[in-house]
Amino acid sequence: METKQVWKFIIGGDKDSISIPIGSEILEVHEQYGEVCIWALVSPKEEKEERFFEVYGTGHDIVQNPCQPDLNYIGTAHLSNGSLVFHVFERFK
């Protein structure tokens, strides 16, 4: 039987790459202690891969390839008591 765990990762800017076990499933995006975080269901023994995340504020321009969608919406985080709203996407390279 395979053991899985939920891990937290902090998104450290507008564009960030995170080393995460292969096959991980993103579960949630949320603010915690003033930072945008994602939680993922991971297999801890799997090798890691780099995954790429981008954060956009409401009303900001998002560049996406219309011929080959390469951006997947993950979730939204509210910071500063909701006065800042950020939308997190995963970029597939």
N, C-alpha and C positions, 0 to 999 in steps of 0.2 A: 504494500500500500504506500502511495506517495504522500509525503508530508508537505503541506503548504502553510504559508504564513502570510499575514498582512503586514506590509512594510510601508513606512512613510518616506516620501522624498520631497525635498524643498526645491521649488522652482526659483532659481537665483537671479532672475532678470527677465528682460523681454524675450530673449532667446537663450535656451539652456539645453545642454545635453546631459543625460543621466545614464549612468551605468546601472543596468537593471537585469535581473536574470531573464534569460531567453524564455519567451512564452508567457510572460507576466500579463495579467489582466488589470487594466486600470479600473478602479472601483469608484473613486470619488475625488472631487476637487473641492477644497475648502480653505478658508483662512484659519491659521492657527498662530497665535502670538505675533500677529502683524505680518505674517509671511504667507505666500500662496504655496499650498502643499497639495500633493497628490498621494493617494493611498492605492496600493496595488496588491493583488493576490499573487504571490510569487512561490516558486519552487526553489528554496534556498540553495540546493545543491547544483542547480543548473549553472552553466557558464553564463557570463554576463555579456550584454551587448549594449551599444550606445543607442539611446532613443532620444529624439529631438522634440522639444516642446517650445511653443511660442505663446506669449501672453499679450493680449490686446485689450486696451480700455474701450469702453463703449464709445462709438463714434470714430474710432481710429481706423485707418485704411488697412485692409488685409489683402495681401497679394497672393493669388492662387492661380495655378495653371488651369484654364478652362477645358483644355483638351484631355488632361490626365489629372483628375483631382488628387492632390498630394497633401491635403490638410484635413484632419479629422477633429471635429469638436469633441472635447473631453468634458468640460464643465465650466462653471462660473464661480468665482470667489468674491465675496464682499468684504472690503477692508474699511477701516476708520468709521465704524458704525454704519456702514452702508453708503458712505459718501463716495467711495471709490469702488468701482465694479470692474473686475478683470475676467476675461474670457480666455480659457486655456485650450489650445489646439495641439495635436501631435502632427509633426511634419514628417512625411515619409520621403526619404531621399532615394 
